[in-house]
Amino acid sequence: MRKTLTIQGDMCDLIAFREYGTEAASGAIWDANPGLADHGPVLPAGLEIVLPDWTPPELEPALSPVRDGITGGT
């Protein structure tokens, strides 16, 4: 885990995007920082927050008609 300081206007989803490349990590940031929500959606500057180790969940590949043998209905 790492730590970072918030800057003026920071919100959890912005921090997630800046640090992990996706807003999807914002839930992990909230979970790693009990009481963070007490500050409201816009966090005060200079607040030290924990950045948890986070890996995006694996997505199932989309179906491909050719690869997966999907044919028309009739």
MDAnalysis code that builds the backbone (N, CA, C; Angstrom):
import MDAnalysis as mda
import numpy as np

u = mda.Universe.empty(222, n_residues=74, atom_resindex=np.repeat(np.arange(74), 3), trajectory=True)
u.add_TopologyAttr("name", ["N", "CA", "C"] * 74)
u.add_TopologyAttr("resid", np.arange(1, 75))
u.add_TopologyAttr("resname", ["MET", "ARG", "LYS", "THR", "LEU", "THR", "ILE", "GLN", "GLY", "ASP", "MET", "CYS", "ASP", "LEU", "ILE", "ALA", "PHE", "ARG", "GLU", "TYR", "GLY", "THR", "GLU", "ALA", "ALA", "SER", "GLY", "ALA", "ILE", "TRP", "ASP", "ALA", "ASN", "PRO", "GLY", "LEU", "ALA", "ASP", "HIS", "GLY", "PRO", "VAL", "LEU", "PRO", "ALA", "GLY", "LEU", "GLU", "ILE", "VAL", "LEU", "PRO", "ASP", "TRP", "THR", "PRO", "PRO", "GLU", "LEU", "GLU", "PRO", "ALA", "LEU", "SER", "PRO", "VAL", "ARG", "ASP", "GLY", "ILE", "THR", "GLY", "GLY", "THR"])
u.atoms.positions = np.array([
    [0.843, -1.183, 0.000],
    [0.000, 0.000, 0.000],
    [0.886, 1.243, 0.000],
    [0.391, 2.214, -0.698],
    [1.073, 3.509, -0.741],
    [0.169, 4.538, -0.107],
    [0.708, 5.724, 0.095],
    [-0.088, 6.844, 0.591],
    [0.111, 8.021, -0.346],
    [-0.872, 8.906, -0.361],
    [-0.789, 10.121, -1.164],
    [-1.498, 11.245, -0.423],
    [-1.196, 12.450, -0.815],
    [-1.887, 13.616, -0.265],
    [-2.859, 14.145, -1.301],
    [-4.032, 14.516, -0.839],
    [-5.019, 15.093, -1.750],
    [-4.616, 16.515, -2.123],
    [-5.105, 16.937, -3.275],
    [-4.914, 18.314, -3.721],
    [-6.283, 18.976, -3.805],
    [-6.288, 20.281, -3.908],
    [-7.551, 21.021, -3.942],
    [-8.458, 20.482, -5.044],
    [-9.707, 20.194, -4.687],
    [-10.695, 19.724, -5.653],
    [-10.697, 18.222, -5.868],
    [-9.818, 17.488, -5.184],
    [-9.767, 16.035, -5.363],
    [-11.059, 15.371, -4.911],
    [-11.437, 14.365, -5.669],
    [-12.535, 13.473, -5.309],
    [-11.998, 12.062, -5.454],
    [-12.617, 11.129, -4.805],
    [-12.107, 9.765, -4.786],
    [-11.982, 9.179, -6.197],
    [-12.973, 9.424, -7.043],
    [-12.893, 8.871, -8.398],
    [-11.773, 9.512, -9.207],
    [-11.473, 10.783, -8.963],
    [-10.356, 11.437, -9.658],
    [-9.020, 10.860, -9.199],
    [-8.909, 10.602, -7.908],
    [-7.683, 9.998, -7.381],
    [-7.513, 8.598, -7.976],
    [-8.593, 7.835, -8.027],
    [-8.534, 6.484, -8.601],
    [-8.072, 6.536, -10.048],
    [-8.615, 7.462, -10.817],
    [-8.221, 7.563, -12.217],
    [-6.756, 7.974, -12.342],
    [-6.341, 8.928, -11.533],
    [-4.961, 9.411, -11.582],
    [-3.970, 8.319, -11.170],
    [-4.304, 7.552, -10.148],
    [-3.370, 6.571, -9.596],
    [-3.446, 5.194, -10.253],
    [-4.655, 4.797, -10.710],
    [-4.842, 3.451, -11.239],
    [-5.273, 3.421, -12.710],
    [-5.592, 4.589, -13.260],
    [-6.005, 4.638, -14.651],
    [-7.468, 4.347, -14.885],
    [-8.241, 4.196, -13.815],
    [-9.668, 3.924, -13.932],
    [-10.386, 4.365, -12.657],
    [-11.600, 4.834, -12.829],
    [-12.414, 5.212, -11.681],
    [-12.912, 3.992, -10.917],
    [-12.791, 2.813, -11.507],
    [-13.285, 1.586, -10.878],
    [-12.580, 1.290, -9.559],
    [-11.414, 1.864, -9.340],
    [-10.671, 1.627, -8.101],
    [-11.167, 2.488, -6.942],
    [-12.108, 3.378, -7.197],
    [-12.539, 4.293, -6.132],
    [-13.139, 3.550, -4.942],
    [-13.857, 2.463, -5.168],
    [-14.414, 1.682, -4.068],
    [-13.340, 1.126, -3.155],
    [-12.233, 0.682, -3.739],
    [-11.125, 0.159, -2.944],
    [-10.491, 1.269, -2.111],
    [-10.445, 2.478, -2.654],
    [-9.900, 3.615, -1.901],
    [-10.811, 3.942, -0.733],
    [-12.117, 3.988, -0.975],
    [-13.063, 4.243, 0.125],
    [-12.898, 3.181, 1.211],
    [-12.809, 1.917, 0.810],
    [-12.697, 0.815, 1.775],
    [-11.410, 0.900, 2.595],
    [-10.339, 1.353, 1.983],
    [-9.035, 1.414, 2.664],
    [-8.906, 2.621, 3.582],
    [-9.863, 3.537, 3.507],
    [-9.779, 4.777, 4.281],
    [-11.056, 5.022, 5.064],
    [-11.246, 4.290, 6.172],
    [-12.449, 4.511, 6.990],
    [-12.536, 5.978, 7.417],
    [-13.708, 6.532, 7.328],
    [-13.903, 7.927, 7.715],
    [-13.682, 8.911, 6.580],
    [-13.201, 8.435, 5.442],
    [-12.953, 9.331, 4.312],
    [-14.240, 10.004, 3.848],
    [-15.339, 9.275, 3.887],
    [-16.625, 9.823, 3.449],
    [-17.101, 10.966, 4.343],
    [-16.569, 11.042, 5.555],
    [-16.951, 12.125, 6.463],
    [-16.551, 13.494, 5.914],
    [-15.612, 13.511, 4.982],
    [-15.134, 14.764, 4.393],
    [-16.015, 15.240, 3.237],
    [-16.948, 14.397, 2.806],
    [-17.808, 14.754, 1.681],
    [-17.182, 14.336, 0.363],
    [-17.877, 14.605, -0.749],
    [-17.387, 14.147, -2.051],
    [-16.119, 14.861, -2.527],
    [-15.974, 16.137, -2.182],
    [-14.764, 16.870, -2.538],
    [-13.877, 16.897, -1.301],
    [-12.725, 16.267, -1.415],
    [-11.848, 16.100, -0.267],
    [-10.995, 17.345, -0.043],
    [-10.672, 17.641, 1.210],
    [-9.829, 18.801, 1.486],
    [-8.396, 18.546, 1.028],
    [-7.710, 19.601, 0.637],
    [-6.307, 19.497, 0.236],
    [-5.454, 19.107, 1.434],
    [-4.425, 18.296, 1.179],
    [-3.480, 17.923, 2.213],
    [-3.886, 16.737, 3.063],
    [-4.967, 16.064, 2.692],
    [-5.433, 14.897, 3.433],
    [-4.627, 13.683, 2.983],
    [-4.016, 12.972, 3.927],
    [-3.258, 11.769, 3.576],
    [-4.215, 10.596, 3.470],
    [-4.189, 9.922, 2.336],
    [-5.048, 8.754, 2.146],
    [-4.202, 7.560, 1.716],
    [-4.703, 6.392, 2.037],
    [-4.054, 5.138, 1.683],
    [-4.505, 4.729, 0.285],
    [-3.549, 4.334, -0.531],
    [-3.841, 3.785, -1.855],
    [-3.593, 2.279, -1.776],
    [-4.659, 1.489, -1.731],
    [-4.486, 0.045, -1.566],
    [-3.923, -0.604, -2.830],
    [-3.338, -1.778, -2.636],
    [-2.955, -2.580, -3.793],
    [-4.263, -2.986, -4.464],
    [-4.390, -2.682, -5.742],
    [-5.652, -2.941, -6.436],
    [-5.358, -3.424, -7.847],
    [-6.030, -4.466, -8.234],
    [-5.936, -5.001, -9.582],
    [-7.346, -5.058, -10.145],
    [-7.537, -4.550, -11.353],
    [-8.896, -4.589, -11.912],
    [-9.370, -6.033, -12.084],
    [-10.666, -6.270, -11.888],
    [-11.188, -7.621, -12.092],
    [-11.066, -8.016, -13.556],
    [-10.853, -9.295, -13.787],
    [-10.762, -9.770, -15.162],
    [-12.152, -9.812, -15.781],
    [-12.229, -9.352, -17.004],
    [-13.497, -9.360, -17.726],
    [-13.541, -10.572, -18.644],
    [-14.732, -11.119, -18.781],
    [-14.882, -12.210, -19.734],
    [-14.855, -11.619, -21.132],
    [-14.197, -12.299, -22.066],
    [-14.154, -11.767, -23.427],
    [-15.543, -11.759, -24.055],
    [-15.771, -10.781, -24.892],
    [-17.050, -10.689, -25.603],
    [-17.184, -11.872, -26.558],
    [-18.416, -12.268, -26.806],
    [-18.643, -13.349, -27.762],
    [-18.301, -12.880, -29.170],
    [-17.712, -13.769, -29.914],
    [-17.393, -13.495, -31.308],
    [-18.160, -14.499, -32.164],
    [-18.996, -14.024, -33.106],
    [-19.765, -14.967, -33.941],
    [-18.882, -15.970, -34.653],
    [-17.745, -15.552, -35.138],
    [-16.874, -16.469, -35.868],
    [-16.173, -17.431, -34.906],
    [-15.552, -16.899, -33.887],
    [-14.799, -17.715, -32.933],
    [-15.709, -18.659, -32.155],
    [-16.899, -18.195, -31.781],
    [-17.774, -18.974, -30.917],
    [-18.865, -19.747, -31.669],
    [-18.847, -19.742, -32.997],
    [-19.794, -20.504, -33.788],
    [-21.230, -20.054, -33.690],
    [-21.443, -18.766, -33.473],
    [-22.807, -18.239, -33.370],
    [-23.323, -17.997, -34.784],
    [-24.528, -18.531, -35.070],
    [-25.121, -18.354, -36.402],
    [-26.457, -17.659, -36.288],
    [-26.971, -17.255, -37.414],
    [-28.276, -16.593, -37.478],
    [-29.393, -17.488, -37.001],
    [-30.571, -16.905, -36.738],
    [-31.681, -17.618, -36.109],
    [-32.458, -18.573, -36.973],
    [-32.447, -18.475, -38.290],
    [-33.314, -19.371, -39.069],
    [-32.598, -20.458, -39.762],
])
